[in-house]
């Protein structure tokens, strides 16, 4: 019985050795067998005959080096089989300028947005990216991200005062006098400020509140000057008509050239004036149609009146 058991063990041992030998033979045959493989690199396809056992060995044989950003359709540790198709997409180099630094990176030639996502670069909704996120990434692309931020700020601002000028016939000709000093006011202003990489690029006023109103500066300016060698106290524009026919004026004087009709509420009777285009005259008469800044100059004839017509002229009120 013991002899029978020993014989049985010997048979099993021989069978196991035979299986090992057959397995090693098949493995050796597989490694040494020539395989026809399709290799596609960046869209360019080539047929390769190789004895390589793994994908990695094939890449080494073809002198193809991969970086972590590259894409390969099969793991490099996979056993290479006859008829296999292996696709490789090489990453392209690009530069990224953001957050105060510049980096040289690589990514697959997809979009700028996918490249940034691959490198875990966050882009805010308001940030500006050049080229755009949907633009295709190519070798040498320079990607710039401007970080856009906003904040609200409240400040006190000076408000300039206005200057009011009034005519003063009592001041000597050509002189100016400050009647009241001006004072700046102050407003409380709320702004929305936009920054690009920390630098202000826009400012929008949201609200303005008056803290202190400005006080206007009042200046008196002499209305005096000289015309025809005579000093005047003020001047203004009037609409000038003409009349003739003689008679007696409202002042009781004889109507004549050198006297004019006026509105006494504007130019008192007896006032000495100089009328542009007419000369020196005295306000001695009135008329029903002479109201406001309107005058009537006396002319010696109808033809002279027609030549005068109706015109706007400057009248100077002369000093006493």
One Martini backbone bead per residue (centre of mass of N, CA, C, O) as a GRO file, in nm:
protein
  320
    1UNK     BB    1   0.058   0.061  -0.021
    2UNK     BB    2   0.299   0.255   0.007
    3UNK     BB    3   0.394   0.216  -0.287
    4UNK     BB    4   0.137   0.339  -0.416
    5UNK     BB    5   0.156   0.624  -0.295
    6UNK     BB    6   0.437   0.698  -0.403
    7UNK     BB    7   0.361   0.667  -0.702
    8UNK     BB    8   0.138   0.888  -0.700
    9UNK     BB    9   0.321   1.129  -0.621
   10UNK     BB   10   0.506   1.110  -0.865
   11UNK     BB   11   0.294   1.175  -1.077
   12UNK     BB   12   0.214   1.456  -0.972
   13UNK     BB   13   0.493   1.585  -0.995
   14UNK     BB   14   0.527   1.551  -1.300
   15UNK     BB   15   0.277   1.710  -1.382
   16UNK     BB   16   0.364   1.983  -1.257
   17UNK     BB   17   0.625   2.015  -1.415
   18UNK     BB   18   0.488   2.020  -1.691
   19UNK     BB   19   0.320   2.276  -1.646
   20UNK     BB   20   0.555   2.467  -1.594
   21UNK     BB   21   0.696   2.423  -1.861
   22UNK     BB   22   0.461   2.514  -2.036
   23UNK     BB   23   0.432   2.803  -1.916
   24UNK     BB   24   0.720   2.895  -1.980
   25UNK     BB   25   0.693   2.854  -2.280
   26UNK     BB   26   0.459   3.047  -2.331
   27UNK     BB   27   0.596   3.297  -2.216
   28UNK     BB   28   0.842   3.292  -2.403
   29UNK     BB   29   0.676   3.303  -2.664
   30UNK     BB   30   0.538   3.574  -2.607
   31UNK     BB   31   0.797   3.750  -2.580
   32UNK     BB   32   0.926   3.660  -2.865
   33UNK     BB   33   0.696   3.752  -3.014
   34UNK     BB   34   0.572   3.911  -3.285
   35UNK     BB   35   0.421   4.240  -3.302
   36UNK     BB   36   0.138   4.423  -3.420
   37UNK     BB   37   0.143   4.781  -3.379
   38UNK     BB   38  -0.051   5.071  -3.301
   39UNK     BB   39   0.085   5.410  -3.316
   40UNK     BB   40  -0.049   5.717  -3.164
   41UNK     BB   41   0.089   6.051  -3.214
   42UNK     BB   42  -0.078   6.326  -3.237
   43UNK     BB   43  -0.236   6.166  -3.492
   44UNK     BB   44   0.010   5.986  -3.564
   45UNK     BB   45   0.039   5.693  -3.751
   46UNK     BB   46   0.199   5.372  -3.660
   47UNK     BB   47   0.364   5.075  -3.750
   48UNK     BB   48   0.467   4.802  -3.529
   49UNK     BB   49   0.740   4.584  -3.474
   50UNK     BB   50   0.744   4.374  -3.176
   51UNK     BB   51   0.892   4.220  -2.860
   52UNK     BB   52   0.741   4.351  -2.657
   53UNK     BB   53   0.563   4.300  -2.353
   54UNK     BB   54   0.512   4.601  -2.288
   55UNK     BB   55   0.423   4.921  -2.320
   56UNK     BB   56   0.680   5.041  -2.192
   57UNK     BB   57   0.881   4.893  -2.379
   58UNK     BB   58   0.784   5.024  -2.638
   59UNK     BB   59   0.852   5.318  -2.562
   60UNK     BB   60   1.152   5.264  -2.523
   61UNK     BB   61   1.204   5.158  -2.811
   62UNK     BB   62   1.074   5.448  -2.935
   63UNK     BB   63   1.167   5.691  -2.763
   64UNK     BB   64   0.924   5.748  -2.548
   65UNK     BB   65   0.846   6.020  -2.341
   66UNK     BB   66   0.676   6.076  -2.038
   67UNK     BB   67   0.449   6.280  -1.878
   68UNK     BB   68   0.199   6.342  -1.655
   69UNK     BB   69   0.027   6.519  -1.877
   70UNK     BB   70  -0.002   6.290  -2.046
   71UNK     BB   71  -0.160   6.073  -2.284
   72UNK     BB   72  -0.271   5.724  -2.235
   73UNK     BB   73  -0.465   5.445  -2.320
   74UNK     BB   74  -0.243   5.274  -2.160
   75UNK     BB   75  -0.082   5.101  -1.945
   76UNK     BB   76   0.258   5.042  -1.905
   77UNK     BB   77   0.202   4.744  -1.762
   78UNK     BB   78   0.081   4.628  -1.994
   79UNK     BB   79   0.026   4.377  -2.202
   80UNK     BB   80   0.132   4.312  -2.513
   81UNK     BB   81  -0.060   4.288  -2.810
   82UNK     BB   82  -0.173   4.181  -3.090
   83UNK     BB   83  -0.319   4.471  -3.242
   84UNK     BB   84  -0.261   4.705  -3.084
   85UNK     BB   85  -0.385   5.034  -2.968
   86UNK     BB   86  -0.190   5.332  -2.918
   87UNK     BB   87  -0.254   5.640  -2.750
   88UNK     BB   88  -0.093   5.970  -2.780
   89UNK     BB   89  -0.087   6.280  -2.585
   90UNK     BB   90   0.084   6.567  -2.583
   91UNK     BB   91   0.187   6.803  -2.394
   92UNK     BB   92   0.183   7.155  -2.359
   93UNK     BB   93   0.342   7.447  -2.332
   94UNK     BB   94   0.286   7.704  -2.072
   95UNK     BB   95   0.191   8.018  -1.939
   96UNK     BB   96   0.137   8.159  -1.601
   97UNK     BB   97  -0.027   8.467  -1.496
   98UNK     BB   98  -0.066   8.489  -1.138
   99UNK     BB   99  -0.060   8.621  -0.832
  100UNK     BB  100   0.244   8.747  -0.892
  101UNK     BB  101   0.312   8.501  -1.096
  102UNK     BB  102   0.528   8.285  -1.300
  103UNK     BB  103   0.451   7.990  -1.500
  104UNK     BB  104   0.562   7.669  -1.610
  105UNK     BB  105   0.355   7.459  -1.809
  106UNK     BB  106   0.140   7.166  -1.859
  107UNK     BB  107  -0.095   7.051  -2.121
  108UNK     BB  108  -0.345   6.965  -2.285
  109UNK     BB  109  -0.481   7.042  -2.612
  110UNK     BB  110  -0.725   7.219  -2.515
  111UNK     BB  111  -0.842   7.424  -2.291
  112UNK     BB  112  -0.783   7.671  -2.076
  113UNK     BB  113  -0.981   7.578  -1.859
  114UNK     BB  114  -0.875   7.279  -1.840
  115UNK     BB  115  -0.585   7.354  -1.761
  116UNK     BB  116  -0.657   7.500  -1.496
  117UNK     BB  117  -0.807   7.264  -1.366
  118UNK     BB  118  -0.570   7.063  -1.362
  119UNK     BB  119  -0.399   7.287  -1.177
  120UNK     BB  120  -0.597   7.418  -0.965
  121UNK     BB  121  -0.713   7.689  -1.094
  122UNK     BB  122  -0.887   7.953  -0.986
  123UNK     BB  123  -1.188   8.121  -1.118
  124UNK     BB  124  -1.351   8.395  -1.103
  125UNK     BB  125  -1.631   8.550  -1.218
  126UNK     BB  126  -1.465   8.842  -1.251
  127UNK     BB  127  -1.239   8.740  -1.389
  128UNK     BB  128  -0.963   8.787  -1.617
  129UNK     BB  129  -0.906   8.598  -1.923
  130UNK     BB  130  -0.598   8.544  -2.114
  131UNK     BB  131  -0.735   8.378  -2.283
  132UNK     BB  132  -1.009   8.233  -2.307
  133UNK     BB  133  -1.148   7.949  -2.169
  134UNK     BB  134  -1.243   7.844  -2.476
  135UNK     BB  135  -0.964   7.837  -2.568
  136UNK     BB  136  -0.710   7.697  -2.727
  137UNK     BB  137  -0.435   7.513  -2.643
  138UNK     BB  138  -0.101   7.607  -2.710
  139UNK     BB  139   0.206   7.633  -2.779
  140UNK     BB  140   0.301   7.919  -2.585
  141UNK     BB  141   0.082   8.006  -2.419
  142UNK     BB  142  -0.040   8.309  -2.262
  143UNK     BB  143  -0.165   8.317  -1.940
  144UNK     BB  144  -0.394   8.563  -1.800
  145UNK     BB  145  -0.479   8.666  -1.461
  146UNK     BB  146  -0.725   8.889  -1.340
  147UNK     BB  147  -0.802   9.000  -1.032
  148UNK     BB  148  -1.138   9.072  -0.936
  149UNK     BB  149  -1.229   9.334  -0.711
  150UNK     BB  150  -1.448   9.458  -0.444
  151UNK     BB  151  -1.541   9.771  -0.271
  152UNK     BB  152  -1.664   9.961   0.000
  153UNK     BB  153  -1.642  10.326   0.035
  154UNK     BB  154  -1.607  10.591   0.283
  155UNK     BB  155  -1.597  10.950   0.227
  156UNK     BB  156  -1.459  11.272   0.263
  157UNK     BB  157  -1.559  11.565   0.074
  158UNK     BB  158  -1.490  11.838  -0.085
  159UNK     BB  159  -1.674  12.144  -0.158
  160UNK     BB  160  -1.693  12.377  -0.373
  161UNK     BB  161  -1.719  12.706  -0.409
  162UNK     BB  162  -1.884  12.976  -0.517
  163UNK     BB  163  -1.879  13.267  -0.738
  164UNK     BB  164  -2.007  13.590  -0.683
  165UNK     BB  165  -2.082  13.856  -0.908
  166UNK     BB  166  -2.089  14.214  -0.855
  167UNK     BB  167  -2.187  14.519  -0.930
  168UNK     BB  168  -1.993  14.837  -0.872
  169UNK     BB  169  -2.018  15.192  -0.900
  170UNK     BB  170  -1.821  15.283  -0.645
  171UNK     BB  171  -1.589  15.163  -0.773
  172UNK     BB  172  -1.314  15.177  -0.912
  173UNK     BB  173  -1.181  15.132  -1.195
  174UNK     BB  174  -1.073  14.790  -1.206
  175UNK     BB  175  -1.198  14.687  -0.939
  176UNK     BB  176  -1.186  14.449  -0.658
  177UNK     BB  177  -1.416  14.307  -0.404
  178UNK     BB  178  -1.443  14.133  -0.106
  179UNK     BB  179  -1.739  14.069   0.064
  180UNK     BB  180  -1.725  13.738   0.077
  181UNK     BB  181  -1.619  13.456   0.202
  182UNK     BB  182  -1.543  13.144   0.125
  183UNK     BB  183  -1.665  12.794   0.181
  184UNK     BB  184  -1.621  12.480   0.222
  185UNK     BB  185  -1.761  12.183   0.189
  186UNK     BB  186  -1.924  11.856   0.284
  187UNK     BB  187  -1.911  11.509   0.185
  188UNK     BB  188  -2.063  11.187   0.199
  189UNK     BB  189  -1.909  10.914   0.021
  190UNK     BB  190  -2.011  10.629  -0.172
  191UNK     BB  191  -1.806  10.362  -0.297
  192UNK     BB  192  -1.734  10.157  -0.578
  193UNK     BB  193  -1.445   9.948  -0.596
  194UNK     BB  194  -1.224   9.844  -0.855
  195UNK     BB  195  -0.997   9.565  -0.888
  196UNK     BB  196  -0.669   9.481  -1.039
  197UNK     BB  197  -0.452   9.329  -0.867
  198UNK     BB  198  -0.500   9.581  -0.647
  199UNK     BB  199  -0.583   9.787  -0.874
  200UNK     BB  200  -0.736  10.060  -0.954
  201UNK     BB  201  -1.009  10.092  -1.226
  202UNK     BB  202  -1.275  10.174  -1.055
  203UNK     BB  203  -1.540  10.431  -0.979
  204UNK     BB  204  -1.855  10.432  -0.796
  205UNK     BB  205  -2.122  10.618  -0.719
  206UNK     BB  206  -2.380  10.558  -0.468
  207UNK     BB  207  -2.350  10.799  -0.242
  208UNK     BB  208  -2.471  11.132  -0.119
  209UNK     BB  209  -2.388  11.343   0.169
  210UNK     BB  210  -2.456  11.624   0.342
  211UNK     BB  211  -2.267  11.791   0.591
  212UNK     BB  212  -2.165  12.069   0.443
  213UNK     BB  213  -2.227  12.364   0.319
  214UNK     BB  214  -2.141  12.586   0.101
  215UNK     BB  215  -1.990  12.912   0.075
  216UNK     BB  216  -2.021  13.184  -0.098
  217UNK     BB  217  -1.845  13.399  -0.294
  218UNK     BB  218  -1.824  13.760  -0.281
  219UNK     BB  219  -1.793  13.987  -0.562
  220UNK     BB  220  -1.684  14.312  -0.637
  221UNK     BB  221  -1.724  14.488  -0.947
  222UNK     BB  222  -1.643  14.729  -1.136
  223UNK     BB  223  -1.847  14.933  -1.365
  224UNK     BB  224  -1.626  15.107  -1.437
  225UNK     BB  225  -1.517  15.346  -1.694
  226UNK     BB  226  -1.427  15.438  -2.030
  227UNK     BB  227  -1.581  15.682  -2.263
  228UNK     BB  228  -1.469  15.923  -2.449
  229UNK     BB  229  -1.301  16.010  -2.174
  230UNK     BB  230  -1.536  15.906  -1.988
  231UNK     BB  231  -1.681  15.813  -1.702
  232UNK     BB  232  -1.839  15.510  -1.599
  233UNK     BB  233  -2.060  15.301  -1.399
  234UNK     BB  234  -2.228  15.162  -1.640
  235UNK     BB  235  -2.345  14.883  -1.851
  236UNK     BB  236  -2.579  14.812  -2.129
  237UNK     BB  237  -2.836  14.666  -2.312
  238UNK     BB  238  -3.029  14.809  -2.583
  239UNK     BB  239  -3.320  14.912  -2.749
  240UNK     BB  240  -3.303  15.120  -3.048
  241UNK     BB  241  -3.469  15.391  -3.141
  242UNK     BB  242  -3.636  15.656  -3.339
  243UNK     BB  243  -3.689  16.021  -3.353
  244UNK     BB  244  -3.897  16.305  -3.466
  245UNK     BB  245  -4.035  16.664  -3.483
  246UNK     BB  246  -3.990  16.777  -3.215
  247UNK     BB  247  -4.056  16.964  -2.933
  248UNK     BB  248  -4.134  16.862  -2.603
  249UNK     BB  249  -4.017  16.733  -2.329
  250UNK     BB  250  -4.061  16.589  -2.015
  251UNK     BB  251  -3.844  16.818  -1.907
  252UNK     BB  252  -3.897  17.092  -2.099
  253UNK     BB  253  -3.736  17.048  -2.341
  254UNK     BB  254  -3.593  17.048  -2.641
  255UNK     BB  255  -3.610  16.864  -2.909
  256UNK     BB  256  -3.300  16.689  -2.984
  257UNK     BB  257  -2.995  16.628  -3.060
  258UNK     BB  258  -2.882  16.452  -2.757
  259UNK     BB  259  -3.159  16.325  -2.692
  260UNK     BB  260  -3.352  16.092  -2.487
  261UNK     BB  261  -3.565  15.822  -2.448
  262UNK     BB  262  -3.696  15.675  -2.139
  263UNK     BB  263  -3.704  15.465  -1.859
  264UNK     BB  264  -3.701  15.591  -1.542
  265UNK     BB  265  -3.662  15.308  -1.392
  266UNK     BB  266  -3.377  15.278  -1.540
  267UNK     BB  267  -3.341  15.590  -1.646
  268UNK     BB  268  -3.304  15.875  -1.526
  269UNK     BB  269  -3.373  16.181  -1.552
  270UNK     BB  270  -3.068  16.354  -1.647
  271UNK     BB  271  -2.894  16.141  -1.758
  272UNK     BB  272  -2.576  16.070  -1.851
  273UNK     BB  273  -2.478  15.945  -2.179
  274UNK     BB  274  -2.359  15.666  -2.388
  275UNK     BB  275  -2.419  15.585  -2.732
  276UNK     BB  276  -2.381  15.350  -2.945
  277UNK     BB  277  -2.358  15.529  -3.253
  278UNK     BB  278  -2.430  15.834  -3.120
  279UNK     BB  279  -2.337  15.926  -2.827
  280UNK     BB  280  -2.386  16.184  -2.646
  281UNK     BB  281  -2.639  16.214  -2.379
  282UNK     BB  282  -2.979  16.290  -2.257
  283UNK     BB  283  -3.224  16.212  -2.027
  284UNK     BB  284  -3.557  16.376  -2.116
  285UNK     BB  285  -3.750  16.147  -2.217
  286UNK     BB  286  -4.059  15.987  -2.303
  287UNK     BB  287  -4.266  15.678  -2.365
  288UNK     BB  288  -4.511  15.446  -2.422
  289UNK     BB  289  -4.282  15.229  -2.561
  290UNK     BB  290  -4.080  15.291  -2.319
  291UNK     BB  291  -3.955  14.986  -2.188
  292UNK     BB  292  -3.705  14.932  -2.013
  293UNK     BB  293  -3.451  14.827  -2.239
  294UNK     BB  294  -3.537  15.122  -2.381
  295UNK     BB  295  -3.485  15.352  -2.656
  296UNK     BB  296  -3.491  15.704  -2.789
  297UNK     BB  297  -3.349  15.862  -3.053
  298UNK     BB  298  -3.269  16.169  -3.175
  299UNK     BB  299  -3.362  16.303  -3.496
  300UNK     BB  300  -3.362  16.547  -3.764
  301UNK     BB  301  -3.479  16.308  -3.956
  302UNK     BB  302  -3.630  16.068  -4.138
  303UNK     BB  303  -3.378  15.953  -4.278
  304UNK     BB  304  -3.216  15.912  -4.017
  305UNK     BB  305  -3.414  15.710  -3.897
  306UNK     BB  306  -3.394  15.498  -4.119
  307UNK     BB  307  -3.088  15.450  -4.082
  308UNK     BB  308  -3.115  15.349  -3.791
  309UNK     BB  309  -3.364  15.217  -3.693
  310UNK     BB  310  -3.318  14.898  -3.531
  311UNK     BB  311  -3.113  14.848  -3.235
  312UNK     BB  312  -2.841  14.709  -3.062
  313UNK     BB  313  -2.697  14.868  -2.773
  314UNK     BB  314  -2.461  15.037  -2.584
  315UNK     BB  315  -2.500  15.175  -2.259
  316UNK     BB  316  -2.364  15.457  -2.078
  317UNK     BB  317  -2.324  15.553  -1.746
  318UNK     BB  318  -2.241  15.849  -1.629
  319UNK     BB  319  -2.075  16.042  -1.439
  320UNK     BB  320  -2.130  16.326  -1.243
   0.00000   0.00000   0.00000
